Amino acid sequence: MTHLEKYNDIILNSLSQNRNKLKKSDQNYVYYENHHITPKCLGGGNEKDNLVLLTAQEHFIAHKLLTKIYPDNRKIACAFFRMCHDNKNRKISSTDYKYAKELLSMIGHTKETKKKISKSLSGKFQSKESCIKRSNTCKEKNLHKGDKNPMYGKSGTMLGKFHSMESKQKMKKPKSDEHKKNISKSKIGKPSKMKGKKINKVWVCNKMLQISMFIKTSDIEEFLKNNKGFHKGRIISESQKKKQSKAMKGNIPWNKPVISQ
């Protein structure tokens, strides 16, 4: 017998007995559970023709048979998984528990459910502890390596994108006052990266020697001894930086010395 034939036999057997729910005080009381003949995820409703009374054992077997009949349906797999973890003190075997867990893990979410999950999670504040836990699980299961990485085989977001002339003109348009206010509001409360840090390094650049790096002010003399071919004036001091910035803005001519305030 096929799984569908076994399922139909359970349904026909219960319908032929004309079962009714009785009170617990009644002598002929039998525990029954309502079951949808055609599951709701497949278009079934709560009509009387679609409902049948099954014992707890029959109900469990019926849902297990449905997972065999529709092996790629996640909602049917979830229904069977919930039956293995309900509060009705069912005694299930270890094989059934293993089957329910493996079935649910094999069947992934549909695109619609993924969109719903992303919408529900968007804008929610996530603590540092949850972020650390998620990163640790990803590292343990290697979820972000190779083919499992969601960006595997994909180019960058802006790489190779074609922009029309209209979109380019929109990008070149000056920002309105409202846009500038919104940008400033978004930055309020965010700590700056350089806040509280003492800048005690000097930028050194020389194209001839192919040197471009930050050097501590205490190590400038040693650097000049080791690099004798380094041109004079390439180490930019703070006063020189101020002079250059004011000259670029047009506040002072280039050769005019900076007056320290």
DANORPE-V605645 format. One line per field, one symbol per residue. phi: phi as a letter, one per 20 degrees, with the letter a starting at -180 (. if undefined). burial: b if it has 24 or more other ideal C-beta (glycine too) atoms within 12 Angstrom, else e. Layout:
phi=???
burial=???
This chain:
phi=.effffffffffffffelfcedfffffefcfccfcefegffdofcefffedbecfffffffffffffffdfdefffffffffffceeelfedffffffffffffffeeffffffffffffefnefdffffffffffffffelfddmffffefmdeffdfmfedfffffffffffffffffffffffefnefffefneeedccedbbffeldbaecfffdfffffffdfffffnffeeffffffffffffnfcffeffeefe
burial=eeeeeebeebbeebeeeebeeeeeeeeeeeeebebbbbbeeeeeeeeeeebbbbeeebbbbbbbbbbbbbeebbbbbbbbbebbeeeeebebeeebeebbeebbeeeeeeeeeeeeeeeeeeeeeeeeeeeeeeeeeeeeeeeeeeeeeeeeeeeeeeeeeeeeeeeeeeeeeeeeeeeeeeeeeeeeeeeeeeeeeeeeebebeeeeeeeeeebeeeeeeebeeeeeeeeeebbeeeeeeeeeeeeeeeeeeeeeeeeee
